[in-house]
C-alpha cells in the first residue's frame, strides 16, 4: 500500500513534539517534525502551564509536517500527561491560566476531602489511587479558593481535549484521560456525579466521554490556513500518554495479566492490563489505581516518582555549576558503591522539592541511611531505590490479579537508561524487555490508523509495534544481593 502519514502531537512534562508516523501497512516509521520545551511557569508564586505557548509550537510543527508530507497526511491527535484541565466559559474564553499539577494549592486537599467523604466511597466511585495531584483535589481546591471561576465555567476539558478543541472545535473528554481525574466511575463508565455533588462541584460542566479512536472532526479552517494542512481528521488517541504507551507495548500476551509494563519517564507508571477495574479492599489498601486503556481495558497500576528524581538532581548539580548529561550521570552511578543509600521514592518530600539533592541527603540522614555525597552516589541511590520500589509494586499487583508476572516491558524515554533496566531485572527477578523508546507516539499513531479501519484489534496494533521496534532484553543478575536489599528496603519504608 502507499505510505500514509499520521501526526502524533505528544506533550510531556519536559518537552513536546509533533511526530509524523509513516505507515506502510506493516510497519511505522517515526520522524520528528518539531520539538519544543515544556514545563511549569512561575506566575505570582503559583505553577502554571503555558498552554497558549504550546499551541503556537504545535501549529509550527503541523506547518512543517504539511510542507514535508502534504496530501499524505491523514489525521492528527494529541496525547499529554493526565490530571490537569482547563475551564472554558460559555463564550469559549479560557478561564484563568491553567494550573500545573505540582502547584502547592493541592497541599492538604486529600486530607480535606476525606473529612467530607470516606476514603472507601471515593475509591468505589473512581478506582483511583489517592494523590494530591489528581483532578478531584485540584477542583476541590478551586471550589474552596476560587469558586467564582467554577460558577462561570461552561465546560471542563482535560489538557489534550483542550488542544483537540483548538484543532477542530470538539468539546468532549477522551476515556483514558477521564479516568485519571478520580471522579470517573469505572463500573458505570461515566462521570461520578454523586461524588462531585458531595463536593459541591457543578456537574453540568462535564462533557461526553468518548473512547480512543473517535473521530472528533476536521481541522478548523483557520488552522488549515495557518499550517497549510488540508481538512484532515482530528482523531482522539488514548490521550493520556501512558494509555498510548501501553497500547504500544510489544507483547503477544494481550488478554493476560502475567506481564507487566513500566512506562518510564518523569513518572514511572507500573502496572498490568486487566479487563475490568479492581475495586477490592486490598486494592484500596495498596493505593493502586485503575486507569482506562484501549478497548475498555483498565491499567491496574501505581505511580512511582520515576526519573523525576534524576532530572531534579541534575538541576541541583547545574545550580552548583556542574553540568552533566544523562549518559554522564549514569556512568557516574555505575562507579559508585552499590546499595550505599536507599530512599522511598514516593515520599511526598520528593514531589516538589526546592533542591532534590539536598532533600535526598536530608532524607537519608533522618532515616539512618548513609548520606550520598557525590553526584554518582546520588544517582545510584535514586536508581536502586526505584528498582526496589518497582519490585514492591509488582508483588502487590500479583496478589490482586492472582497472576505471576513473568516479564516486564519498559517503554518510553526511560528505557534508554540501561542501568535502571538492569537494576529492575535484578530486583524483580524476571526478564526486562526494553523498548520502544517512542511507545507513546507509536500508540498515538496506530490508534489513528485503526480509526481508518486498516488495523482491527489491540493485538494487531502491538504486532505492528513489534515489527517497527528494536528491543533489548535484560536478564536478572545478582538476585541474592537484591533479595537482601529488598528486605532492608521493606524495613526502611515500614519504619
N, C-alpha and C positions, 0 to 999 in steps of 0.2 A: 504494500500500500504506500501511497505518497505520504511523506512525513507531514505531520500536523504539529502545531505549536500551542502549548497551553502555558499561561503565565501564572506562576505562584508568587503572590505578594506575601512574604514571610517576615513578620516583625517579631524580633526577640528583645529581651531586656537590655541588651547592649548594642545591637545593630539591627538594621532592616535591609532586606534585599528584594529586588524584583528579579525572578529567575525564570528563564524560558525552559520549559520541558519539551524536548523534541521527541515525539513518539512515532515509531515506525511500524507498530503493530506487534512487536515482540520485546523491544527494549525502549528505555527512556534515557536520553542524553540530556544532562542539565548544563545550562550556560548562564552564568551570572550577567545580567544586563546592567545592574546598578546596585551599589552598596552604599549605605549611609549609616551614620551613628545614631544611637538612641540612648535614652537614659533619663533619669529624673531631672527636673528643672526646679531649682530653689525659687519659690515665689513667696516673699514675705514670711519666711520661716516655715513654709509648707513644701511638700514634694508633689510636683505635678508632672503630667505628660504633655509634651508639645505636639498634640495631635495634628494641628494645622501645619506645623513644620514637616511632620511625617507625610502628610497628604501632598505637600509640594514635592517631596522626594519621590513619592510613589508615582506621581504624574511624570516626573523626569524619567523614571525607569520605564514606564509604559511608552513614552515617546521613543526611547532608544530601541525598545522591542519592535515598535512599528517601523522604524527606519530599517531595522535588520530583517524582519520577517514578514512585514506587510500583511498580505491576504492569507498567509499560512496560519495566522493566529486565530484560534477557535474561541477561546474563552479565558477568563481570569478569575481568581478567587483569593481571598485573604485569610490567613491564619495569624493569630497572635497568642500572647500569654493569656491566662484566664483571669477571672475575678473582677477586673476593672471595667468601668462602664461610663457612659455619657447619658445626660438627660437633654432632651430636646423640648422646646416649647411648642405650643400649638402652631406657631408660625415658623417652626423649624429653626429656631435660634438655639445655638449651643448654650446651655445654662451653666456658666462657670467654666473654669479651666479644670479639666478632669484630674482627679487625684491619682497619685501613684500608690500602689498597694502597701508600700513601706512607710507611708506617711504616719506620723505619730497620732493623728486623730483617732486611729483604731485602737490605741492603747487602752486597755481596760474594758473594751466593748464586749468581749466574750463573757467576762465576769458579770457585766451589767445585764447582758441578755439572759443569763442563767438565773438571775433574780426574778425574771418575768415569766420565763417558760422553762420547764425542766429539760435537762440535757437529753434524757431519753426521748422526749417528744420531738425536740429539734432533729435528732438523728433519725427518728422514724419518718419524719416529714421530708428528709433530704438525703440521708445515707452518707453524709459528708463528714470528714474529719473536722475537728474544731481548731481553726487557725484564725487569728485576728485579721488576716488579710482577706478573708472571704467577703464576698459582696454583701452578705447579710449584715455583717458588723459595720461595714462601710456605710450602708444605708441607715442602720440604727444610729450611728454617729451623726449622719446628716439630719436625721429626724430630730435628734436632740439639740444639735447646734445650728443647723441651717434649715429649719422646717419650711421657710418661705420658698426655697428652691423646689422642694417636693410639691408644695402647694400649686406652683405654676407649671410643673412638668407635665408634658403630654405623652412622652414616650421614653421608655428606658431601652437603651441598646447597649450590648456589650461592645467592646472596642472594635473587634473585627466587623461586627454588624454595622457600626457607625461608618466604617470605610466602605462597606457594601452600599450603604445609603448614599454616600458621596459618589459612588461609581454608577449606580443605576436607580436610586430612589426607593429601594426596598426598605421596609420597616418591620423586619422580623428578627428573631434571635435564633441562631442555629443550635441544635440539640446539644452537641458536645460541650459548648461553652456555657449554655444554660445550666448544665449540671455542676458547674464549678461555683455557683452562687451561694449554695446552701439554702435555697428556697425553691428548688425544683423537685417535685415528688417522683421518686424512681419507680413507684408502682402505678400511680395514676397517670404518669407520663405527661404532666402538666405542672404549671406553677403551683406552689404550696400556698394557696390563697388563705387558708385558715391561719397558717403560721404568720404570714405577712400582716394580716389584720390584727393579730395579737400584739404586734409591734407597731401598730398604727401607721403602717406604710401603705400608701394608696395602691390598690391592686389594679386599677384601670390603666395604669401606665405600661403594663407589661404586655407585649405583643404576642402574636402567634409564634410558636416554636416549630421550626422546620428541620427535617433530617438532613444530614450531609448528602451532597449530590443534588440538592434542589436548585433548579434554575431560577434565579431571582429576577431576571430581566435583562434588558440590553443596555449597553453603555450609554450614559447620558449624552445628549448632543454636544453639550459644552465640553465634556471630557474627550469626545471624538475630535472636536476642533483643536483642543489643547494638545492632544497626544499624536494625532494622525492615525490612530487605530480606526477600524470600521465599527459598526454597531455590533460588536461581539457580545456573546453571552457573558453574564456575570453569574458564576456558579458558587454556591456555598460549599467549600470543602468541609472536612472536620475542622472548624475554625479555631478550636483550642489546639495549639501547636502540638501538644502531647498526643491528642487524638489523631492528628495527621501522622505523627511519628510512629505511633503504634500500628496504624494501618499499614505502614511500610516496614514492619518487622519481617525479615525474610525467612519465615518459618513455614514448614509444611504441616505443623501441628494444629492448625486452625480448628477450633472447637474443643480443645483440651486445655486444662489449666496446669499441665505438667511442665510448662516452660514459663519463664518469667522474662520481663523486659526491664531495662533501666534506660529511660530517656534522659541522657546525661548532658547537662549544661549548667547554667547558673543554678537551677534546681535539679536534683535527681528525683525523677518520678519512678518509683519502683513498684511493679505490680504484676498481676496476672489478668488474663482476659476471661471473663465469665459471661454466661448468657443472661443472668438476672442479677440484680443488686443483692448483696448480702447484708441484711439488716439485723443480725443477731446481737444478743447482749455481748458476746465475745468480740464481735466486730467493733462495737462501741467501745469496749474496754481497750482494744488495741488502737483506737483512734485512727482507723483506716477510712478510706474514702471510696465512694462509688461514683465514678465519672463516666459519662457516656462515650461510646465508641461507634464504629461503623456497624450498620445493620442492627441497631438497637442493642448491641452488646454493651457490657459495662467493663470498665477498667477498675478492678479492685486494687487499690494502690495506696501508697503513703508518700507524702512529700518529705524529702530529706534536703537539708540546706544546700548540698551539692557543691559544685565548683565555685560558688559564691565565696566560699572560704578562701580559695586560692586567688580568685580575682581581687578580693579585698586586701589580702596580704600583699599582693603585687602593688596595689595602690599605696599601701603603707610603706613599702620599700621605696617607691618613687618619691614619696614625701621626704624620705630620708636622703634622697639624692642617689639612690641605687636603682637603675633601670634594668629590668630583665624581661625577656620574652618568656612565653610559657615553656618552650623547649629547654631554655636555660634553667628555669626553676625546677623542672622535672629532673634534669641532670643533677642539680644540687641535692635534690631529695634522695636520689639513688646513692649518693655518697654519705648521707647522714646515717647515724646509728639506728638500726631497726628498733621499733617499739620503745623508744625513749619516753615518749609522751603520748597520751591518749586523751581525747576530749569527747564530749557528747555533741555531735554536730548540730542537733536540733535544740540545744539550749537557746531560749529566747534572746540571750545576750548577744548571740551571733546574727540576729535578724537584721539589725541596722546599726552596727557599732560606729562610733566616731573613728576608731582606728582598730582594724581587725587584728594586727599583730600584737598590739598591746592587750587587747581583750583576750586573745588566746593565752598569752603569758599569764595574765591575771587569773584566768580560769584554772590553769594548771597549778598555779601556786595555791589557790584556795582549795583545790581538791587533792592536794598531796602528790601531784604529778611532777616529774622533773620538768623544769621550765625550759622550753626550747629557746635558744638564743640566736642561732644563725638562721639565715633565710632557708637553707636546706632543711634544717631541723623543723622549722615551722611548716613547710610544705609537706614534709614526710608525715608529720603529726596529723595534718589535715587529711591526707590521702589514706593513711592507715585507719584513721578513725571513721572515714566514710565507708571503707570496705567492711569494717566490723559492724557498723550500723546497718549496711545492706544485709548482712547475714541475719541480724536480729529481725529485720522486717520480713525477710523471706521465710524464716522459720514460722513467724506468726501467720503469714499467708497460707502456708502449708496446713496449719491447723484449721484455718477457716474453710479451705476447699477440700480437705482430705485428699490432696494430691501431692505426691512427692515431686519437687521441682528437679528436673533432670538437666536443664541447660538454661543459661541466662543470655539473652540478646541485649547488647549495649548498643544503642543507636544515638545519633545526634553528635554535636561537636565534641562532647566529652569522650567519645570513643577513640579519638586521636591520642588520648593520654594512655599510652601503653603500660605505664607503671601502675596506674589505677586499675586498668583492666586485669593485669596480673594479680594485683592485690585482691581484687574481687574474686577471681577464680580460686586463689589460695584460701581466702577467708570462708567462702561459701562451699568449697569442696566439689564444685561442678564446673564443666567447661563453660567458658565465656566466649561467645561469638560476637566480635566487634564489627559494626558496620550495618548499614551505610551511614556515613557522616551526615549526608543530606537527607535523612529519613523524612523530616518534616516536609521539605519541598517535594520529595517523591510522592509522599502520601497525598499532599495537596493536588499535585498534577494528576495523579492516577484516579482520584475521585472525580476530577473534572472529565477525564477520559471516559470514566464509567457513566457519567451523565449523558454522554453521546450514544451509549449502548454498545460501544466497542469492547468493553470489558464487562463481565457479568457479576462475578462473586468476589468476596473479600479474598478467598484463596487465589483467585486469578490475579488480583492486584499484587499479592505477595509473590506470586510466581514471576511476574514481570520485574518486581524489585530485585529478586534474587538473580535474575538474568542480567540485570543492569548494574550490579554491585560487585565490588571486590571485598571479600570478607576475610577476617583473620581470627583464628581460634587460639585461645589461651587455655592451656590445661593446668589443673591445680598442682601446686608445688608447696613443699614445706608445710603441709597441712597440720602436722603435730604442733608446730610453733604457733600457728594461727588458732588452733583449738585452745591452746593455753592462754593466749592473749584474749580470746573471746570470753573466757571465764573471768579474766581480770576486768574486761570491759563491762560485763554484766554487774559485777560487784561495784564498779565505779559509778555507773548510772543509777543503780539502786540506792547507793549512799547519797 
